[in-house]
């Protein structure tokens, strides 16, 4: 495991400590959870962008239109 030093405004630091305390966890664990979430979202976005670059735009828009119609019928 690596050690990382970051600079934050004091108010951010205090708010993050309060958030960690409200979740019953340490500030280190909170940062681990937050970075895991950000990296997971980045990986998902990268996968979608790669798939979109290989895909058929017209087919993709057709699928989205079908999903939109199906969603509209349920509401």
N, CA, C, O and CB atoms as a CASP TS submission, in Angstrom:
PFRMAT TS
TARGET T0000
AUTHOR 0000-0000-0000
METHOD Language model
MODEL 1
PARENT N/A
ATOM      1  N   UNK     1       0.843  -1.163   0.000  1.00  0.00           N
ATOM      2  CA  UNK     1       0.000   0.000   0.000  1.00  0.00           C
ATOM      3  C   UNK     1       0.897   1.237   0.000  1.00  0.00           C
ATOM      4  O   UNK     1       1.957   1.247   0.625  1.00  0.00           O
ATOM      5  CB  UNK     1      -0.964  -0.009   1.216  1.00  0.00           C
ATOM      6  N   UNK     2       0.464   2.265  -0.699  1.00  0.00           N
ATOM      7  CA  UNK     2       1.236   3.502  -0.816  1.00  0.00           C
ATOM      8  C   UNK     2       0.716   4.560   0.142  1.00  0.00           C
ATOM      9  O   UNK     2      -0.422   4.503   0.607  1.00  0.00           O
ATOM     10  CB  UNK     2       1.193   4.029  -2.251  1.00  0.00           C
ATOM     11  N   UNK     3       1.574   5.517   0.420  1.00  0.00           N
ATOM     12  CA  UNK     3       1.195   6.675   1.219  1.00  0.00           C
ATOM     13  C   UNK     3       1.094   7.869   0.287  1.00  0.00           C
ATOM     14  O   UNK     3       1.962   8.079  -0.560  1.00  0.00           O
ATOM     15  CB  UNK     3       2.218   6.940   2.371  1.00  0.00           C
ATOM     16  N   UNK     4       0.035   8.648   0.445  1.00  0.00           N
ATOM     17  CA  UNK     4      -0.201   9.802  -0.405  1.00  0.00           C
ATOM     18  C   UNK     4      -0.464  11.011   0.482  1.00  0.00           C
ATOM     19  O   UNK     4      -1.296  10.957   1.388  1.00  0.00           O
ATOM     20  CB  UNK     4      -1.390   9.551  -1.378  1.00  0.00           C
ATOM     21  N   UNK     5       0.240  12.086   0.221  1.00  0.00           N
ATOM     22  CA  UNK     5       0.009  13.334   0.946  1.00  0.00           C
ATOM     23  C   UNK     5      -0.725  14.282   0.013  1.00  0.00           C
ATOM     24  O   UNK     5      -0.282  14.523  -1.111  1.00  0.00           O
ATOM     25  CB  UNK     5       1.353  13.966   1.457  1.00  0.00           C
ATOM     26  N   UNK     6      -1.849  14.822   0.478  1.00  0.00           N
ATOM     27  CA  UNK     6      -2.601  15.765  -0.349  1.00  0.00           C
ATOM     28  C   UNK     6      -2.810  17.060   0.427  1.00  0.00           C
ATOM     29  O   UNK     6      -2.812  17.077   1.658  1.00  0.00           O
ATOM     30  CB  UNK     6      -3.967  15.160  -0.785  1.00  0.00           C
ATOM     31  N   UNK     7      -2.982  18.128  -0.316  1.00  0.00           N
ATOM     32  CA  UNK     7      -3.272  19.426   0.290  1.00  0.00           C
ATOM     33  C   UNK     7      -4.734  19.744   0.024  1.00  0.00           C
ATOM     34  O   UNK     7      -5.204  19.695  -1.112  1.00  0.00           O
ATOM     35  CB  UNK     7      -2.332  20.552  -0.275  1.00  0.00           C
ATOM     36  N   UNK     8      -5.433  20.066   1.086  1.00  0.00           N
ATOM     37  CA  UNK     8      -6.845  20.426   0.997  1.00  0.00           C
ATOM     38  C   UNK     8      -7.082  21.702   1.784  1.00  0.00           C
ATOM     39  O   UNK     8      -6.376  21.976   2.755  1.00  0.00           O
ATOM     40  CB  UNK     8      -7.750  19.281   1.522  1.00  0.00           C
ATOM     41  N   UNK     9      -8.064  22.479   1.375  1.00  0.00           N
ATOM     42  CA  UNK     9      -8.456  23.595   2.232  1.00  0.00           C
ATOM     43  C   UNK     9      -8.917  23.041   3.588  1.00  0.00           C
ATOM     44  O   UNK     9      -9.487  21.952   3.660  1.00  0.00           O
ATOM     45  CB  UNK     9      -9.588  24.450   1.560  1.00  0.00           C
ATOM     46  N   UNK    10      -8.668  23.790   4.639  1.00  0.00           N
ATOM     47  CA  UNK    10      -9.018  23.329   5.983  1.00  0.00           C
ATOM     48  C   UNK    10     -10.487  22.948   6.112  1.00  0.00           C
ATOM     49  O   UNK    10     -10.822  21.955   6.758  1.00  0.00           O
ATOM     50  CB  UNK    10      -8.685  24.398   6.995  1.00  0.00           C
ATOM     51  N   UNK    11     -11.367  23.744   5.493  1.00  0.00           N
ATOM     52  CA  UNK    11     -12.796  23.432   5.615  1.00  0.00           C
ATOM     53  C   UNK    11     -13.133  22.101   4.945  1.00  0.00           C
ATOM     54  O   UNK    11     -13.989  21.368   5.441  1.00  0.00           O
ATOM     55  CB  UNK    11     -13.640  24.555   4.999  1.00  0.00           C
ATOM     56  N   UNK    12     -12.482  21.777   3.834  1.00  0.00           N
ATOM     57  CA  UNK    12     -12.708  20.475   3.188  1.00  0.00           C
ATOM     58  C   UNK    12     -12.247  19.347   4.106  1.00  0.00           C
ATOM     59  O   UNK    12     -12.925  18.330   4.254  1.00  0.00           O
ATOM     60  CB  UNK    12     -11.964  20.399   1.826  1.00  0.00           C
ATOM     61  N   UNK    13     -11.098  19.545   4.711  1.00  0.00           N
ATOM     62  CA  UNK    13     -10.561  18.525   5.614  1.00  0.00           C
ATOM     63  C   UNK    13     -11.530  18.271   6.766  1.00  0.00           C
ATOM     64  O   UNK    13     -11.804  17.122   7.112  1.00  0.00           O
ATOM     65  CB  UNK    13      -9.183  18.954   6.158  1.00  0.00           C
ATOM     66  N   UNK    14     -12.039  19.335   7.349  1.00  0.00           N
ATOM     67  CA  UNK    14     -12.974  19.186   8.470  1.00  0.00           C
ATOM     68  C   UNK    14     -14.267  18.508   8.027  1.00  0.00           C
ATOM     69  O   UNK    14     -14.798  17.655   8.738  1.00  0.00           O
ATOM     70  CB  UNK    14     -13.287  20.554   9.088  1.00  0.00           C
ATOM     71  N   UNK    15     -14.766  18.880   6.868  1.00  0.00           N
ATOM     72  CA  UNK    15     -16.004  18.259   6.365  1.00  0.00           C
ATOM     73  C   UNK    15     -15.796  16.781   6.057  1.00  0.00           C
ATOM     74  O   UNK    15     -16.670  15.958   6.329  1.00  0.00           O
ATOM     75  CB  UNK    15     -16.496  18.989   5.104  1.00  0.00           C
ATOM     76  N   UNK    16     -14.636  16.441   5.488  1.00  0.00           N
ATOM     77  CA  UNK    16     -14.349  15.034   5.200  1.00  0.00           C
ATOM     78  C   UNK    16     -14.205  14.221   6.482  1.00  0.00           C
ATOM     79  O   UNK    16     -14.660  13.079   6.552  1.00  0.00           O
ATOM     80  CB  UNK    16     -13.076  14.913   4.361  1.00  0.00           C
ATOM     81  N   UNK    17     -13.574  14.809   7.495  1.00  0.00           N
ATOM     82  CA  UNK    17     -13.475  14.118   8.786  1.00  0.00           C
ATOM     83  C   UNK    17     -14.867  13.886   9.367  1.00  0.00           C
ATOM     84  O   UNK    17     -15.148  12.814   9.903  1.00  0.00           O
ATOM     85  CB  UNK    17     -12.607  14.931   9.779  1.00  0.00           C
ATOM     86  N   UNK    18     -15.737  14.890   9.261  1.00  0.00           N
ATOM     87  CA  UNK    18     -17.106  14.745   9.767  1.00  0.00           C
ATOM     88  C   UNK    18     -17.866  13.677   8.980  1.00  0.00           C
ATOM     89  O   UNK    18     -18.621  12.897   9.561  1.00  0.00           O
ATOM     90  CB  UNK    18     -17.854  16.092   9.690  1.00  0.00           C
ATOM     91  N   UNK    19     -17.671  13.641   7.675  1.00  0.00           N
ATOM     92  CA  UNK    19     -18.322  12.625   6.846  1.00  0.00           C
ATOM     93  C   UNK    19     -17.858  11.233   7.239  1.00  0.00           C
ATOM     94  O   UNK    19     -18.671  10.320   7.386  1.00  0.00           O
ATOM     95  CB  UNK    19     -18.036  12.876   5.361  1.00  0.00           C
ATOM     96  N   UNK    20     -16.568  11.073   7.407  1.00  0.00           N
ATOM     97  CA  UNK    20     -16.026   9.769   7.815  1.00  0.00           C
ATOM     98  C   UNK    20     -16.606   9.361   9.167  1.00  0.00           C
ATOM     99  O   UNK    20     -17.011   8.214   9.353  1.00  0.00           O
ATOM    100  CB  UNK    20     -14.476   9.813   7.885  1.00  0.00           C
ATOM    101  N   UNK    21     -16.643  10.298  10.102  1.00  0.00           N
ATOM    102  CA  UNK    21     -17.180   9.995  11.434  1.00  0.00           C
ATOM    103  C   UNK    21     -18.653   9.607  11.354  1.00  0.00           C
ATOM    104  O   UNK    21     -19.095   8.696  12.054  1.00  0.00           O
ATOM    105  CB  UNK    21     -17.004  11.201  12.373  1.00  0.00           C
ATOM    106  N   UNK    22     -19.415  10.298  10.501  1.00  0.00           N
ATOM    107  CA  UNK    22     -20.846   9.979  10.378  1.00  0.00           C
ATOM    108  C   UNK    22     -21.065   8.589   9.790  1.00  0.00           C
ATOM    109  O   UNK    22     -22.099   7.964  10.024  1.00  0.00           O
ATOM    110  CB  UNK    22     -21.550  11.023   9.509  1.00  0.00           C
ATOM    111  N   UNK    23     -20.092   8.112   9.030  1.00  0.00           N
ATOM    112  CA  UNK    23     -20.171   6.762   8.455  1.00  0.00           C
ATOM    113  C   UNK    23     -19.510   5.719   9.346  1.00  0.00           C
ATOM    114  O   UNK    23     -19.507   4.527   9.037  1.00  0.00           O
ATOM    115  CB  UNK    23     -19.525   6.740   7.079  1.00  0.00           C
ATOM    116  N   UNK    24     -18.953   6.187  10.446  1.00  0.00           N
ATOM    117  CA  UNK    24     -18.298   5.262  11.370  1.00  0.00           C
ATOM    118  C   UNK    24     -17.025   4.661  10.812  1.00  0.00           C
ATOM    119  O   UNK    24     -16.718   3.496  11.064  1.00  0.00           O
ATOM    120  CB  UNK    24     -19.238   4.163  11.740  1.00  0.00           C
ATOM    121  N   UNK    25     -16.288   5.450  10.059  1.00  0.00           N
ATOM    122  CA  UNK    25     -15.066   4.955   9.436  1.00  0.00           C
ATOM    123  C   UNK    25     -13.950   5.985   9.593  1.00  0.00           C
ATOM    124  O   UNK    25     -14.189   7.109  10.036  1.00  0.00           O
ATOM    125  CB  UNK    25     -15.304   4.633   7.940  1.00  0.00           C
ATOM    126  N   UNK    26     -12.760   5.601   9.236  1.00  0.00           N
ATOM    127  CA  UNK    26     -11.626   6.523   9.317  1.00  0.00           C
ATOM    128  C   UNK    26     -11.544   7.357   8.043  1.00  0.00           C
ATOM    129  O   UNK    26     -12.132   7.020   7.015  1.00  0.00           O
ATOM    130  CB  UNK    26     -10.301   5.748   9.544  1.00  0.00           C
ATOM    131  N   UNK    27     -10.809   8.439   8.140  1.00  0.00           N
ATOM    132  CA  UNK    27     -10.587   9.279   6.973  1.00  0.00           C
ATOM    133  C   UNK    27      -9.847   8.498   5.886  1.00  0.00           C
ATOM    134  O   UNK    27     -10.149   8.650   4.703  1.00  0.00           O
ATOM    135  CB  UNK    27      -9.798  10.540   7.360  1.00  0.00           C
ATOM    136  N   UNK    28      -8.892   7.674   6.275  1.00  0.00           N
ATOM    137  CA  UNK    28      -8.170   6.845   5.299  1.00  0.00           C
ATOM    138  C   UNK    28      -9.119   5.903   4.568  1.00  0.00           C
ATOM    139  O   UNK    28      -9.052   5.774   3.345  1.00  0.00           O
ATOM    140  CB  UNK    28      -7.063   6.037   5.993  1.00  0.00           C
ATOM    141  N   UNK    29     -10.002   5.244   5.315  1.00  0.00           N
ATOM    142  CA  UNK    29     -10.953   4.310   4.702  1.00  0.00           C
ATOM    143  C   UNK    29     -11.919   5.055   3.787  1.00  0.00           C
ATOM    144  O   UNK    29     -12.278   4.551   2.723  1.00  0.00           O
ATOM    145  CB  UNK    29     -11.734   3.539   5.787  1.00  0.00           C
ATOM    146  N   UNK    30     -12.342   6.252   4.196  1.00  0.00           N
ATOM    147  CA  UNK    30     -13.226   7.060   3.359  1.00  0.00           C
ATOM    148  C   UNK    30     -12.557   7.367   2.024  1.00  0.00           C
ATOM    149  O   UNK    30     -13.183   7.228   0.973  1.00  0.00           O
ATOM    150  CB  UNK    30     -13.612   8.366   4.078  1.00  0.00           C
ATOM    151  N   UNK    31     -11.289   7.785   2.054  1.00  0.00           N
ATOM    152  CA  UNK    31     -10.573   8.074   0.811  1.00  0.00           C
ATOM    153  C   UNK    31     -10.412   6.816  -0.038  1.00  0.00           C
ATOM    154  O   UNK    31     -10.498   6.879  -1.264  1.00  0.00           O
ATOM    155  CB  UNK    31      -9.200   8.681   1.116  1.00  0.00           C
ATOM    156  N   UNK    32     -10.182   5.696   0.595  1.00  0.00           N
ATOM    157  CA  UNK    32     -10.078   4.445  -0.152  1.00  0.00           C
ATOM    158  C   UNK    32     -11.392   4.149  -0.869  1.00  0.00           C
ATOM    159  O   UNK    32     -11.392   3.766  -2.039  1.00  0.00           O
ATOM    160  CB  UNK    32      -9.703   3.278   0.787  1.00  0.00           C
ATOM    161  N   UNK    33     -12.513   4.326  -0.167  1.00  0.00           N
ATOM    162  CA  UNK    33     -13.826   4.091  -0.772  1.00  0.00           C
ATOM    163  C   UNK    33     -14.097   5.070  -1.908  1.00  0.00           C
ATOM    164  O   UNK    33     -14.578   4.680  -2.972  1.00  0.00           O
ATOM    165  CB  UNK    33     -14.926   4.201   0.285  1.00  0.00           C
ATOM    166  N   UNK    34     -13.785   6.349  -1.675  1.00  0.00           N
ATOM    167  CA  UNK    34     -14.032   7.360  -2.703  1.00  0.00           C
ATOM    168  C   UNK    34     -13.177   7.132  -3.944  1.00  0.00           C
ATOM    169  O   UNK    34     -13.671   7.259  -5.064  1.00  0.00           O
ATOM    170  CB  UNK    34     -13.765   8.748  -2.146  1.00  0.00           C
ATOM    171  N   UNK    35     -11.906   6.799  -3.759  1.00  0.00           N
ATOM    172  CA  UNK    35     -11.050   6.563  -4.924  1.00  0.00           C
ATOM    173  C   UNK    35     -11.466   5.301  -5.672  1.00  0.00           C
ATOM    174  O   UNK    35     -11.378   5.253  -6.899  1.00  0.00           O
ATOM    175  CB  UNK    35      -9.585   6.457  -4.496  1.00  0.00           C
ATOM    176  N   UNK    36     -11.915   4.285  -4.950  1.00  0.00           N
ATOM    177  CA  UNK    36     -12.405   3.073  -5.610  1.00  0.00           C
ATOM    178  C   UNK    36     -13.610   3.402  -6.478  1.00  0.00           C
ATOM    179  O   UNK    36     -13.719   2.921  -7.606  1.00  0.00           O
ATOM    180  CB  UNK    36     -12.773   1.992  -4.570  1.00  0.00           C
ATOM    181  N   UNK    37     -14.516   4.222  -5.950  1.00  0.00           N
ATOM    182  CA  UNK    37     -15.708   4.610  -6.709  1.00  0.00           C
ATOM    183  C   UNK    37     -15.326   5.398  -7.961  1.00  0.00           C
ATOM    184  O   UNK    37     -15.841   5.125  -9.045  1.00  0.00           O
ATOM    185  CB  UNK    37     -16.657   5.443  -5.828  1.00  0.00           C
ATOM    186  N   UNK    38     -14.434   6.365  -7.822  1.00  0.00           N
ATOM    187  CA  UNK    38     -14.020   7.183  -8.962  1.00  0.00           C
ATOM    188  C   UNK    38     -13.333   6.327 -10.024  1.00  0.00           C
ATOM    189  O   UNK    38     -13.599   6.487 -11.216  1.00  0.00           O
ATOM    190  CB  UNK    38     -13.081   8.311  -8.501  1.00  0.00           C
ATOM    191  N   UNK    39     -12.458   5.428  -9.604  1.00  0.00           N
ATOM    192  CA  UNK    39     -11.759   4.571 -10.566  1.00  0.00           C
ATOM    193  C   UNK    39     -12.715   3.609 -11.263  1.00  0.00           C
ATOM    194  O   UNK    39     -12.556   3.335 -12.452  1.00  0.00           O
ATOM    195  CB  UNK    39     -10.654   3.783  -9.865  1.00  0.00           C
ATOM    196  N   UNK    40     -13.697   3.101 -10.545  1.00  0.00           N
ATOM    197  CA  UNK    40     -14.698   2.218 -11.142  1.00  0.00           C
ATOM    198  C   UNK    40     -15.509   2.968 -12.190  1.00  0.00           C
ATOM    199  O   UNK    40     -15.761   2.444 -13.276  1.00  0.00           O
ATOM    200  CB  UNK    40     -15.628   1.641 -10.059  1.00  0.00           C
ATOM    201  N   UNK    41     -15.920   4.197 -11.867  1.00  0.00           N
ATOM    202  CA  UNK    41     -16.668   5.010 -12.826  1.00  0.00           C
ATOM    203  C   UNK    41     -15.819   5.333 -14.054  1.00  0.00           C
ATOM    204  O   UNK    41     -16.318   5.307 -15.179  1.00  0.00           O
ATOM    205  CB  UNK    41     -17.151   6.306 -12.163  1.00  0.00           C
ATOM    206  N   UNK    42     -14.544   5.636 -13.840  1.00  0.00           N
ATOM    207  CA  UNK    42     -13.646   5.926 -14.955  1.00  0.00           C
ATOM    208  C   UNK    42     -13.493   4.704 -15.858  1.00  0.00           C
ATOM    209  O   UNK    42     -13.540   4.825 -17.082  1.00  0.00           O
ATOM    210  CB  UNK    42     -12.273   6.378 -14.435  1.00  0.00           C
ATOM    211  N   UNK    43     -13.312   3.533 -15.258  1.00  0.00           N
ATOM    212  CA  UNK    43     -13.174   2.298 -16.037  1.00  0.00           C
ATOM    213  C   UNK    43     -14.437   2.018 -16.843  1.00  0.00           C
ATOM    214  O   UNK    43     -14.357   1.607 -18.001  1.00  0.00           O
ATOM    215  CB  UNK    43     -12.865   1.111 -15.112  1.00  0.00           C
ATOM    216  N   UNK    44     -15.603   2.238 -16.235  1.00  0.00           N
ATOM    217  CA  UNK    44     -16.863   2.009 -16.945  1.00  0.00           C
ATOM    218  C   UNK    44     -16.998   2.980 -18.116  1.00  0.00           C
ATOM    219  O   UNK    44     -17.374   2.581 -19.218  1.00  0.00           O
ATOM    220  CB  UNK    44     -18.065   2.157 -15.985  1.00  0.00           C
ATOM    221  N   UNK    45     -16.692   4.247 -17.878  1.00  0.00           N
ATOM    222  CA  UNK    45     -16.767   5.236 -18.953  1.00  0.00           C
ATOM    223  C   UNK    45     -15.820   4.871 -20.086  1.00  0.00           C
ATOM    224  O   UNK    45     -16.185   4.987 -21.256  1.00  0.00           O
ATOM    225  CB  UNK    45     -16.441   6.637 -18.421  1.00  0.00           C
ATOM    226  N   UNK    46     -14.620   4.437 -19.760  1.00  0.00           N
ATOM    227  CA  UNK    46     -13.647   4.044 -20.778  1.00  0.00           C
ATOM    228  C   UNK    46     -14.173   2.879 -21.608  1.00  0.00           C
ATOM    229  O   UNK    46     -14.072   2.883 -22.834  1.00  0.00           O
ATOM    230  CB  UNK    46     -12.309   3.667 -20.128  1.00  0.00           C
ATOM    231  N   UNK    47     -14.742   1.872 -20.921  1.00  0.00           N
ATOM    232  CA  UNK    47     -15.300   0.723 -21.648  1.00  0.00           C
ATOM    233  C   UNK    47     -16.425   1.160 -22.581  1.00  0.00           C
ATOM    234  O   UNK    47     -16.482   0.727 -23.732  1.00  0.00           O
ATOM    235  CB  UNK    47     -15.818  -0.338 -20.661  1.00  0.00           C
ATOM    236  N   UNK    48     -17.330   2.026 -22.082  1.00  0.00           N
ATOM    237  CA  UNK    48     -18.439   2.485 -22.922  1.00  0.00           C
ATOM    238  C   UNK    48     -17.937   3.293 -24.114  1.00  0.00           C
ATOM    239  O   UNK    48     -18.454   3.151 -25.222  1.00  0.00           O
ATOM    240  CB  UNK    48     -19.418   3.325 -22.098  1.00  0.00           C
ATOM    241  N   UNK    49     -16.941   4.131 -23.895  1.00  0.00           N
ATOM    242  CA  UNK    49     -16.408   4.924 -25.009  1.00  0.00           C
ATOM    243  C   UNK    49     -15.751   4.030 -26.063  1.00  0.00           C
ATOM    244  O   UNK    49     -15.908   4.268 -27.261  1.00  0.00           O
ATOM    245  CB  UNK    49     -15.393   5.957 -24.490  1.00  0.00           C
ATOM    246  N   UNK    50     -15.024   3.014 -25.632  1.00  0.00           N
ATOM    247  CA  UNK    50     -14.410   2.083 -26.580  1.00  0.00           C
ATOM    248  C   UNK    50     -15.470   1.325 -27.363  1.00  0.00           C
ATOM    249  O   UNK    50     -15.353   1.149 -28.575  1.00  0.00           O
ATOM    250  CB  UNK    50     -13.494   1.099 -25.850  1.00  0.00           C
ATOM    251  N   UNK    51     -16.510   0.876 -26.659  1.00  0.00           N
ATOM    252  CA  UNK    51     -17.588   0.158 -27.348  1.00  0.00           C
ATOM    253  C   UNK    51     -18.334   1.080 -28.300  1.00  0.00           C
ATOM    254  O   UNK    51     -18.704   0.672 -29.401  1.00  0.00           O
ATOM    255  CB  UNK    51     -18.565  -0.450 -26.334  1.00  0.00           C
ATOM    256  N   UNK    52     -18.557   2.327 -27.880  1.00  0.00           N
ATOM    257  CA  UNK    52     -19.265   3.280 -28.734  1.00  0.00           C
ATOM    258  C   UNK    52     -18.470   3.567 -30.003  1.00  0.00           C
ATOM    259  O   UNK    52     -19.051   3.726 -31.077  1.00  0.00           O
ATOM    260  CB  UNK    52     -19.535   4.586 -27.974  1.00  0.00           C
ATOM    261  N   UNK    53     -17.155   3.633 -29.886  1.00  0.00           N
ATOM    262  CA  UNK    53     -16.313   3.906 -31.051  1.00  0.00           C
ATOM    263  C   UNK    53     -16.385   2.777 -32.070  1.00  0.00           C
ATOM    264  O   UNK    53     -16.197   3.002 -33.266  1.00  0.00           O
ATOM    265  CB  UNK    53     -14.869   4.122 -30.620  1.00  0.00           C
ATOM    266  N   UNK    54     -16.656   1.567 -31.599  1.00  0.00           N
ATOM    267  CA  UNK    54     -16.732   0.406 -32.485  1.00  0.00           C
ATOM    268  C   UNK    54     -18.150   0.153 -32.982  1.00  0.00           C
ATOM    269  O   UNK    54     -18.357  -0.626 -33.913  1.00  0.00           O
ATOM    270  CB  UNK    54     -16.214  -0.828 -31.771  1.00  0.00           C
ATOM    271  N   UNK    55     -19.123   0.808 -32.364  1.00  0.00           N
ATOM    272  CA  UNK    55     -20.521   0.486 -32.618  1.00  0.00           C
ATOM    273  C   UNK    55     -21.116   1.182 -33.827  1.00  0.00           C
ATOM    274  O   UNK    55     -20.479   2.002 -34.489  1.00  0.00           O
ATOM    275  CB  UNK    55     -21.325   0.822 -31.430  1.00  0.00           C
ATOM    276  N   UNK    56     -22.356   0.822 -34.084  1.00  0.00           N
ATOM    277  CA  UNK    56     -23.156   1.389 -35.160  1.00  0.00           C
ATOM    278  C   UNK    56     -24.053   2.465 -34.547  1.00  0.00           C
ATOM    279  O   UNK    56     -24.955   2.158 -33.767  1.00  0.00           O
ATOM    280  CB  UNK    56     -24.002   0.281 -35.899  1.00  0.00           C
ATOM    281  N   UNK    57     -23.802   3.713 -34.902  1.00  0.00           N
ATOM    282  CA  UNK    57     -24.520   4.835 -34.292  1.00  0.00           C
ATOM    283  C   UNK    57     -26.029   4.722 -34.508  1.00  0.00           C
ATOM    284  O   UNK    57     -26.802   4.928 -33.572  1.00  0.00           O
ATOM    285  CB  UNK    57     -24.012   6.159 -34.863  1.00  0.00           C
ATOM    286  N   UNK    58     -26.451   4.403 -35.709  1.00  0.00           N
ATOM    287  CA  UNK    58     -27.880   4.308 -36.004  1.00  0.00           C
ATOM    288  C   UNK    58     -28.535   3.212 -35.171  1.00  0.00           C
ATOM    289  O   UNK    58     -29.630   3.405 -34.643  1.00  0.00           O
ATOM    290  CB  UNK    58     -28.104   4.040 -37.499  1.00  0.00           C
ATOM    291  N   UNK    59     -27.878   2.077 -35.050  1.00  0.00           N
ATOM    292  CA  UNK    59     -28.428   0.979 -34.248  1.00  0.00           C
ATOM    293  C   UNK    59     -28.513   1.383 -32.779  1.00  0.00           C
ATOM    294  O   UNK    59     -29.501   1.086 -32.107  1.00  0.00           O
ATOM    295  CB  UNK    59     -27.565  -0.294 -34.403  1.00  0.00           C
ATOM    296  N   UNK    60     -27.481   2.058 -32.283  1.00  0.00           N
ATOM    297  CA  UNK    60     -27.484   2.512 -30.898  1.00  0.00           C
ATOM    298  C   UNK    60     -28.612   3.483 -30.619  1.00  0.00           C
ATOM    299  O   UNK    60     -29.285   3.381 -29.593  1.00  0.00           O
ATOM    300  CB  UNK    60     -26.167   3.155 -30.559  1.00  0.00           C
ATOM    301  N   UNK    61     -28.823   4.434 -31.535  1.00  0.00           N
ATOM    302  CA  UNK    61     -29.920   5.387 -31.361  1.00  0.00           C
ATOM    303  C   UNK    61     -31.273   4.694 -31.423  1.00  0.00           C
ATOM    304  O   UNK    61     -32.198   5.075 -30.706  1.00  0.00           O
ATOM    305  CB  UNK    61     -29.848   6.479 -32.424  1.00  0.00           C
ATOM    306  N   UNK    62     -31.396   3.675 -32.279  1.00  0.00           N
ATOM    307  CA  UNK    62     -32.635   2.903 -32.362  1.00  0.00           C
ATOM    308  C   UNK    62     -32.917   2.184 -31.042  1.00  0.00           C
ATOM    309  O   UNK    62     -34.055   2.168 -30.572  1.00  0.00           O
ATOM    310  CB  UNK    62     -32.558   1.888 -33.515  1.00  0.00           C
ATOM    311  N   UNK    63     -31.900   1.602 -30.457  1.00  0.00           N
ATOM    312  CA  UNK    63     -32.059   0.916 -29.169  1.00  0.00           C
ATOM    313  C   UNK    63     -32.478   1.911 -28.095  1.00  0.00           C
ATOM    314  O   UNK    63     -33.375   1.625 -27.302  1.00  0.00           O
ATOM    315  CB  UNK    63     -30.746   0.204 -28.759  1.00  0.00           C
ATOM    316  N   UNK    64     -31.835   3.080 -28.060  1.00  0.00           N
ATOM    317  CA  UNK    64     -32.206   4.097 -27.073  1.00  0.00           C
ATOM    318  C   UNK    64     -33.648   4.553 -27.262  1.00  0.00           C
ATOM    319  O   UNK    64     -34.361   4.771 -26.282  1.00  0.00           O
ATOM    320  CB  UNK    64     -31.264   5.299 -27.166  1.00  0.00           C
ATOM    321  N   UNK    65     -34.078   4.696 -28.497  1.00  0.00           N
ATOM    322  CA  UNK    65     -35.461   5.090 -28.781  1.00  0.00           C
ATOM    323  C   UNK    65     -36.439   4.031 -28.279  1.00  0.00           C
ATOM    324  O   UNK    65     -37.466   4.367 -27.690  1.00  0.00           O
ATOM    325  CB  UNK    65     -35.658   5.319 -30.291  1.00  0.00           C
ATOM    326  N   UNK    66     -36.128   2.757 -28.505  1.00  0.00           N
ATOM    327  CA  UNK    66     -36.986   1.672 -28.013  1.00  0.00           C
ATOM    328  C   UNK    66     -37.048   1.676 -26.489  1.00  0.00           C
ATOM    329  O   UNK    66     -38.118   1.496 -25.908  1.00  0.00           O
ATOM    330  CB  UNK    66     -36.474   0.309 -28.517  1.00  0.00           C
ATOM    331  N   UNK    67     -35.915   1.880 -25.850  1.00  0.00           N
ATOM    332  CA  UNK    67     -35.896   1.942 -24.389  1.00  0.00           C
ATOM    333  C   UNK    67     -36.702   3.124 -23.880  1.00  0.00           C
ATOM    334  O   UNK    67     -37.416   3.008 -22.884  1.00  0.00           O
ATOM    335  CB  UNK    67     -34.460   2.030 -23.877  1.00  0.00           C
ATOM    336  N   UNK    68     -36.594   4.261 -24.557  1.00  0.00           N
ATOM    337  CA  UNK    68     -37.342   5.451 -24.155  1.00  0.00           C
ATOM    338  C   UNK    68     -38.844   5.212 -24.286  1.00  0.00           C
ATOM    339  O   UNK    68     -39.614   5.598 -23.407  1.00  0.00           O
ATOM    340  CB  UNK    68     -36.921   6.665 -25.000  1.00  0.00           C
ATOM    341  N   UNK    69     -39.259   4.577 -25.379  1.00  0.00           N
ATOM    342  CA  UNK    69     -40.688   4.275 -25.558  1.00  0.00           C
ATOM    343  C   UNK    69     -41.177   3.314 -24.487  1.00  0.00           C
ATOM    344  O   UNK    69     -42.259   3.501 -23.930  1.00  0.00           O
ATOM    345  CB  UNK    69     -40.947   3.680 -26.952  1.00  0.00           C
ATOM    346  N   UNK    70     -40.389   2.289 -24.196  1.00  0.00           N
ATOM    347  CA  UNK    70     -40.778   1.314 -23.171  1.00  0.00           C
ATOM    348  C   UNK    70     -40.888   1.986 -21.808  1.00  0.00           C
ATOM    349  O   UNK    70     -41.803   1.692 -21.040  1.00  0.00           O
ATOM    350  CB  UNK    70     -39.763   0.153 -23.112  1.00  0.00           C
ATOM    351  N   UNK    71     -39.966   2.878 -21.511  1.00  0.00           N
ATOM    352  CA  UNK    71     -39.999   3.591 -20.226  1.00  0.00           C
ATOM    353  C   UNK    71     -41.214   4.515 -20.161  1.00  0.00           C
ATOM    354  O   UNK    71     -41.858   4.616 -19.117  1.00  0.00           O
ATOM    355  CB  UNK    71     -38.696   4.405 -20.018  1.00  0.00           C
ATOM    356  N   UNK    72     -41.532   5.189 -21.269  1.00  0.00           N
ATOM    357  CA  UNK    72     -42.673   6.106 -21.304  1.00  0.00           C
ATOM    358  C   UNK    72     -43.989   5.369 -21.094  1.00  0.00           C
ATOM    359  O   UNK    72     -44.915   5.915 -20.493  1.00  0.00           O
ATOM    360  CB  UNK    72     -42.706   6.860 -22.630  1.00  0.00           C
ATOM    361  N   UNK    73     -44.080   4.149 -21.578  1.00  0.00           N
ATOM    362  CA  UNK    73     -45.308   3.365 -21.429  1.00  0.00           C
ATOM    363  C   UNK    73     -45.524   2.924 -19.994  1.00  0.00           C
ATOM    364  O   UNK    73     -46.665   2.737 -19.572  1.00  0.00           O
ATOM    365  CB  UNK    73     -45.271   2.150 -22.336  1.00  0.00           C
ATOM    366  N   UNK    74     -44.439   2.754 -19.231  1.00  0.00           N
ATOM    367  CA  UNK    74     -44.555   2.315 -17.837  1.00  0.00           C
ATOM    368  C   UNK    74     -44.945   3.452 -16.913  1.00  0.00           C
ATOM    369  O   UNK    74     -45.491   3.207 -15.837  1.00  0.00           O
ATOM    370  CB  UNK    74     -43.249   1.704 -17.369  1.00  0.00           C
ATOM    371  N   UNK    75     -44.679   4.689 -17.303  1.00  0.00           N
ATOM    372  CA  UNK    75     -44.965   5.812 -16.398  1.00  0.00           C
ATOM    373  C   UNK    75     -46.245   6.508 -16.715  1.00  0.00           C
ATOM    374  O   UNK    75     -46.609   7.469 -16.037  1.00  0.00           O
ATOM    375  CB  UNK    75     -43.862   6.802 -16.435  1.00  0.00           C
TER
END
